[in-house]
């Protein structure tokens, strides 16, 4: 809002923003929510594109639904909103409470309202129910449940079985259930940030990058988002940059903040801004005359030259070659000014004054730095590449022949992968047997990772593993420690490494098809289920899996556990003859919930007029799951095909 005020002379009052703004909802519908409060994860973007929100209520509901318990109902919520699925209720007495959310329980207030209207609870009893279920107070739940079931039968006209079924669902759901007021507050901030992004995209992204100026991973994501939005992120400039990231009004451009450059302190930037109040700098000499050497030292000069902040005034190679002359010139001028000599020369007047005053003469650098070196300076001083990326020429090749490093994560432990990128670090060690091996850090345009090169392979390719070389690596994803436990970082144990040459790129013919992502290994899925059960039972999970690729730290790793490749099944068909058999429905759902995976589940209902629906969750169709379902529903009612 401060940037908008300064760049566009507009004052924003958040409390007066209309909640039906068309551009804001179009942004939600596109899923362009990077930087939007609560709504920027990949999963949330996907659901927003499916939901196509049209009202503020939709945003509140998504904030509440995107949580471990209610998340399984999001697909159904979306289909019901668009009329693709029938809106049903467990009992007609719940319709008044659930009609605004298409028959799906979303908020704590809804089950409190159900308890009052369906079970005859008072407001106090409804709040006791919230505390009992939401906070898992076992003794209180045992006390409230009979009252709830009895009230549903006597006041709501429900059967005891339906009341018991709803209570079971309530116990599972309420562990993660938001109250609507909380979700509305989150939703309102989400709407505000989306409104600002939709109407003032450059100012919004400049503010976002300012808040993340010390997080290069986030900055890389946000600069990519700027490109997607048609906004250019420019290198620092002594005439246009400020302390923070700043917009170039009405030009869809954002300037890097000068204080984000390593070696340039806020005090130095503030001195540049003070001097700039008298007008833009016209040359390096003009800058040297007006900016105090006491606050802007040689290191600041070097860092800003290398990062491109003086590009409009001279070639970087020439300026660096003359840096000693420039700083000496600035120091001499300001000493003369401090001693009064400048005023004395000025009193001479006319041509005599001009002949006495110092001037700066720059010489041409005998050797020019190339584009690659300039990009390395940007990486060193800004934390990432701005004007270009060293892998730009390799983009098509890498996207078709390798998987992005963001996929080198524990979910794909034990899977064979092929990755590529530019070598950032190489660390060699000598093993106990006297052989050499290496830990190689690589980066692509999306992330970074680490490659482990054992002695046999190092002996063949070790000489080629140098900084800034671009390589393609095939190997096995390993996220386990020496005890076989799944950790929160993955490395790639290399089987083969090739250096990608200019000839490879020049002669490459695009296939137009990107490499598929690996599949989650069955071992990881099994450990996830165990962790979920442990968490549900109050025990500490054995290990955790982190979804984001962690920054690599070189360590000695053992080889991963071998896992047989899984054979995916297309669909699991579950047949329940009596649609009113709620106990079997609940049992089926509970068993499936303990076996989460990637196989679709199709529920077939009815004996004469059968209907089928795809359920809003997927399962791991293992023998244990099939056995439990067959015991519950009957051998002929469970088919995997």
N, C-alpha and C positions, 0 to 999 in steps of 0.2 A: 504493500500500500504506500510505503514511503517512496519507492521507486516510481510508482504510478503518479504520485503527487508531484514528484520532481520532473519526470520526463514528459508527462501528458497533462500536467496542471489540472488533474481531476481528483476530487475528494470522494473516497468510497466509504459509505456507511453500511457496514455489514448487516445491521439489524433491519435495514430498509430494502435489502436485495429481494426482488420478486422470486418466489419459489416455483415459478412456472416458466422460467426463461428457456426459450427454444434452443439457443446455442449451447447451453449447459447440458440439456438432455441429449442433444446430438453428440456431444463429447462422450457422455456416458454410454450411449448406444454404440459408438465406435470402439469403446474400450480404451480410449486414449487417456488413461488415468495414471500414468507414471507421475509421481509427486502428489497425487490427490490423496488426502488423508483417508486411511483405512481401506482404500479401494485399488491399490496399485500392484497387488500380487498377480502373477500370471493366471492363477485359477479364478480370481475375482474378475479380471478382465474378460476371461472366456465366458463367465456366467453373465456379465453385464451385456456382452454382445448378444447372448441368447435371450435374455430378459427384455432388452430394449426398454429401459425405464421411461415412463411417461409422467409419473407423479412423484412427489416427495416421499409418499408412503412406500414406493418401490425401493427407494434408497435405504430407508429405515429398515425394511424387511431384509435387504441383502446384508446389511451390517450385522443383523441379528442371526441370520441363517448361516453365514460363513464362519461356522464354529464346529468343533468335532462332532457334537451330537446332532444338531439340526441339519448339518451339511448334506446328509443323505437325502433330504427332501427338496433340495434346490431345483433339481431337474423337473420334479413333479410340479413345484411351484411355478416354474417357467411355462411348462406345458399348459397348466390350468389358466394362467393369465392369458395365454393366446388361444384358449378354447380348444386345445389339442387333446385335453384329457378331462374327463367328467369330474366335476367338483362333488365329492362325497363327504359324508359325515358319519362317524361311528354311531352317533345317535342324533336324532333331530333336535334334541334339547341343547346341542352344542352349536347349532347353526348361528345363533345371534352373536356368539363369542368369536367364531372362526370365519365368518363370511368375508371380512375384509382381507383375509389372507388365504382365500380360495380353499377353505376347509383344512388348512395345515396349521398346526400349533406352532407358533413362532415366539411368543412373548410370555413372560411370567404372568403379566396382567391377565392374559387370556385364560390360563388355568385357574387363576383366582376368580375371574368372572364366572367360569363354568361351575366352580364350587359353590358360588352364591346362587346362581340361577338354576342349576341342575340338581344341586345337593342341598340347597336351603341354608348354606353357611352364612353366618354373619360376617361383617368386614373383618372383625378380629380373628374369627376362625380361619378365614381365607388367608390372612397374613401368617397365622400359625402354620397353615399348610405350606406356604411358600418357604418359611424357615425350615420346616421339617424335611421337605423334599429337596430344596435347593442346597441346603447345607448338610444333607445326609445325616440328620440326627435320628439314629435308629430307634431310640426309645420313643421319641415324639412321633415318628412315622407309625410305629405300632399302635399308638394311641389314636392317631388321626384316621388311619385307614378304615377301621370299622365304621366310624362316623361318616366318612366319605361314601363308602359303598352303600350303607343304609340310607343315606340321604338321596343318593342317585336312584335307588329303588322306590322310595316313598314319595319323594318330591318330583324327581325327573321322569318317573315311569319306566326306568330302564330295568333290564334283567340284571341279576347279580353277576352273570358271566360277563356282560358288557361293561359293567362298572369295574369288575376285577381286571378286565383287559385294558381299560383306559388307565387304571392305576399302575399297571405294569409299564405301559408306555410312558407314563408320567415320571416314574422313577428313573427310567433311562434317559429321558429327554431333559429333565430339569437340572441334571448335573451341569449342563453347559448353557442353560437358557438365560438369555438377556432379559432384563426388564425393559419395557418399551421406552421408558423415559431415558434410560441410558443409551439405547440404540438411536433414539431421536437426537440426542446431543451429539453423538458421533456422526450421525447422518447429516446434521446441520453443518458441522465443520467440513465434512466431505463435500457438501454442496457449495459452501463458500469457496473452498480451494478450487473446485471444478469451475465455478463461475469466473474466478479470476484468471484461471488458465484459458478458458474459452474466449474471454473478452480482451485480456491483456497477456497474450502468450509469452512475449519476450520479457516483460517485467516479471511474470511468474517464474519463468525458467531462470532468470538472473537471480531472483531471490532464493530459489531452490539451490542453485549452485553456490551461492554465498553461504548458505547454511551448511553445505557439505564441502566447503573449500578444502578441508584437511582430510577428506576421504576420497582418494583417487578412484576407488572402485565405483563409488556412487557417481562421481563426476563423469566417468566414462559412460555410464548408463545414461546420464542426463544429457551429455553432449550428443549421444546417439539419438535420444528423443528429440533434441533440437533439430537435428538433420531431418528426422521424420516429419517434423512440423514446418520445415522450410526455413528454419532460423539458422543463420551462420554464427558460429562461435569463433571469434577472431582473437589473434594473439594480443598481448598487452600493447598499448600505444601511449606514449607520454603525453600526447595531446588529447586523447579520448578516454583513457582509462581512469578509474578512481581507485579508492582503497579496495572496494568490493567489486563484484561483477556488476556491469552497468549496461544499459541498453543504448543503442544508437536509435533515437526516436524515429518511428515510422519507416525504418529501413529493414526490419526483421534481422537485426544484428545484435549480438551481445559481445561486449569486450571483456576479456579476462581482467580481473582486478590485479593491480600491480603488487598488492601485499601478498597475493597467492604465489608470487615468484620467490623461490628460495634465494636467500641472501639479500632480500629487500624488505626492510622492516617498515612498520606502519609510520614511524617517524619520518623516514626517508620519503614515503609516498605523500605524507601531509606537507612536506616541504615543497615537493613538485607541484602539488595542488595550490599551495600559497603563491608560488611564483607564477603559476598559470592564470591567476586572477587578473593579471595585467595583459592577458592575451595569449594566444597559442605560441609555442616555440617555433621559430622559423628555421633554425639550423642547430647543429650540435654546438657551434660556437655560442649561439644565443642562449641555449640551455646552460652551457658552462658559465656564462656571465651571470645568469639570474638565479641559479639554484645553489644554495649554500653548501660548501664542501664540508662544513661542520656536521651537517645532518645527512648529506648524500655522499657516501664515500666511494672508493674505487670498486669495492665489491658490488655495490648497487649498480654502478655504471656497467660492470662486466655482465652481471646477471640480466639487466634489462636489454643490453645489446644482444646477448645470446638468445634471449626469448623473443626478440623481434620488435621490441618497443621503440627502437630508433630506425626501423626499416624505411620510413618515409624521408629520413635525413641522410641516409648513406648505406653503403653495403656493409654487412656484418663483418666480413673479413677485413675490410679497410678500417673500420672503426676499432676492431680488436687490435689490429697491427699498430694503430696510433694511440692506443689507450693511455700509455704513459704520457704522451704529449698532451692529450686532452686533459687528464687530471692535473698535470703540472700547470697547464694554461689556466684552468679554473682556480687552482690554489693561488697562483701568482696574481690573477685579477682581483681576487677577493682580499688578498693581503694588501694590495695597493689601495683598494677601496677603504679598508679598515684604517690605513695609515693616512688617508686624506690625499694621496697622490692623484687619484682619479679626478678629484675636484680641481686640483692644481692644473692638471692637463687641460681640463675643460675650460679654465679661465683664459688659456692661450687663444682659444677660438679659431675658427676657419680651418684652413688646410693644415696648419701647424698641429692642431689638436689631433686630427685624424692620423697624422704621420707618427705621433708619439704613442698613441694607444696601441696595445698589443692586438695581434690578430692570430687566428689559428690556421695553420697550413697542414692539411692532411695529405699523406703520401699513399700511393696505391700499394696494396699488399702484394708481395711477390708471389704468394701462393694463396689461391682461393679455396675456401672450405666448400665441400660438395653438399648436395641435398641431404645425404644420409647423415653427415655430421651435424647439420642444422637440426634434423629431427632428433638426434641423440641429445642435443642441448635442450630441446623442448621437453623431452622425457625426463632429463635430469632436473631441470629447474621448475617445471610445471607439474611434473608427476605423470603426464600423459602427452600424447602427440596431438597437436592442434592443427597446424597448417596442412598436414597430410599424415599418412601412416605408412611405415616401411613395408607393410603387407598389402597395400592397395593393389599393387600389380599381381599379387598372388590370390586375390579374393576369390575369383571364379574357381581356380584350381583347388584351393583349400576347402571351399564350401561343397565341392563335389567329390573330393578324394579323401576328406578327413571329417571327423566329428568335432564340433566345437569343444573347447576345454571346459566350458560350463557343464558338460556332461560327464566330466571326470569326477564323479561323486560316489559316495558309498552305496547308493541305491543299486549301482551297476557293478558291485564287487564281484570279482571272478570272471567277468565278461571280457571277451576279446574286443579291443577297440583300436581305432586308428586315429591319431590326432596329429596336428601340425602347427607350426608357428615359428617364431623367431627366438633364438636362444638368448636368454637374458643373463644367466649365471651358469658357471660350470664349477663344481667342487669335486676334486678327485681325492680318493683315499687309498691307502695300501692295506689289503686284507692280511689276515694272519698268515696266509700261505705266500705272501709276498707279491701277489698280483694286484693290479690296479683296477678300480671300478670308479664310477662317477655318479653324481647326483646332478642332473641337468634341469635348470629352471627354464621353461619356455612360456611364451605369451602368444595369444592370437588377438583378434580384434574384440573378443568378448570376455576373455578372462585369462587366467594363468594356471600353470600346473607344474608338476615335477615328474621327471622321468628317471627311473633307476636303471643304470646300465651296468650289468654284472660283468665280471672279468672276461668271459669268453667273447662277448660282443664288443666290449671295450677294446680288446686287442685288435679287432678288425676296423673299428670306426673312430677310436679315441682321438686320432689326429685331426679329424674333421669337426669335432665338437668344440667350436670356438664361438665366442660371443658375437651376436648379430648374424650368424648363419641361420638360414631358414631350412627347417627339416620336417620330414614326415616320419612318424614313429608308429609302428604296430606293436601291440603287446597286450598284457593282461592287467586289468584294473585290480588293484589291491588296496583294501581299506582295513586290513586286519593287523592286530599287533602279534607279538610272538606267542601269545597264549591263544590265538585264534579268535579273539573278541573283535567285533565290528567297531571300528572307531569312527571319528567324525571327519576324517580326511582320506582322500584317495591319492594314490600314486600310480603311475603306469610302469610296470616292469617290462622293459623293452625286449622284444624278440628280434626286431629289425629296425634299422635307422637308415634313411637315405637323405642326402642333402639335395634340396630342390634348387636347380641351377637356372640361370637366365634362359638357357636353351630349352629346359623343360617347360618354362612359362611361354616362351615365344612359339613353341611348337604344339602347345596344348589345344585340343579341340574340345569345346564344351559339350557335355552330355545333356545339360539341362536338367539333371536330376541330382538332388542332394543325398548324402548318405543318411540312412535311417539311424535313429537313436538305438542304443542297446536295449535289451529287455531286463527288467528287474529280476534278479536271480531268485530262485525258490528259497535259497537259504536266507536271504535278506527278508523275504516276506514272512518266513517262519519266525525269525527273530522279532520282527515287528509285532506279529500276533502275540508272542510271548510277552513282549514289553507292554503291549496294550492290556493283556490280562493281569500282569503284575501291577500296572498302574491302577487298574480297576479294583484290584484287591488290596490296594494300599501299600504294596511292596515296591521297592526301588527297582527300576528296570536294570537289566544286566548291562546294557549298552544303549547308546543313543545314536541315531543317524541324523546328521545335519544335512538339510536340503540344499544349502548354498555351498558352492565350491570354496573351501577355505584356502587362505593364503598359505602356500607351501612352506614348510620348515624342514630342511634336510634332516633325515633320520635314517638309521639302518632298519630295513624292513625285511621280514621273512616273506617267502612266497605265499600267495593266497591259497586257501583251501579249494580243491577242485570240486566243482559242482556240476552234475550232469545237466545238460540243457533241458529246459522244460518244453513240453509239447503243448502249445496252447489249444484250448477247446473253444469252439465258436460260441456255443450257448449251453446253458443249463436250464432244462425245462422242469418246472415243479408243478404238479397237478394236485389241486385240492377240490374235491367234488362238491363239498358244501361251502358256499361263500360265507355262510354265517358261523362256520366253525372257527371262532376267534382264537380259541386256545391253540389250535394247530398253526394258525397264521402267526401268532406270537412266537411259538416255539421255533417255527421255520425261520423267522426273522432273526431270532436270537442266535441260532446255530450259524446262519450266514454271517452275522455280525462278527463272530469269532474267527471267521475264515476269510478275511478281506483279501481281494486279489484283483485279477483283470478279466475274469470271465463274466459275461452278461448273464443275468438271471431273468427268465421269462416265466411269469406266474399264469397258469391256466386255471380258470375257475368255472364251476358249473358242471352238471352232469348231462343235461339235454342240450341247452343252448350255451355252448362253451364260449368264453371270452378270454382273451390273452392280453397281458400287458407286460412291458419291460419294467422291471423294478429299478428304483433309483440308486442301487448299489451293485457292486460287483464282488465276485468271490474267487477264492483260490479253490478250484475244483479238485481237491485232493481226495484220496480214498477215505480219510477220516470224515470229511464233510459228507460225502455221498452215503457213507454207512449210517451216519446219524440221521440224515434226512430220510433214508429208506426205512429206518426203524420207526421214525415218527409218522411218516405219511404212507408207507407201503412200498414194496419193491417196484411195482409197476408205475408209481407216481413220480419217479425221479429218472430223468433221461438226460444224458450228456451227449451232445452231438454237434 
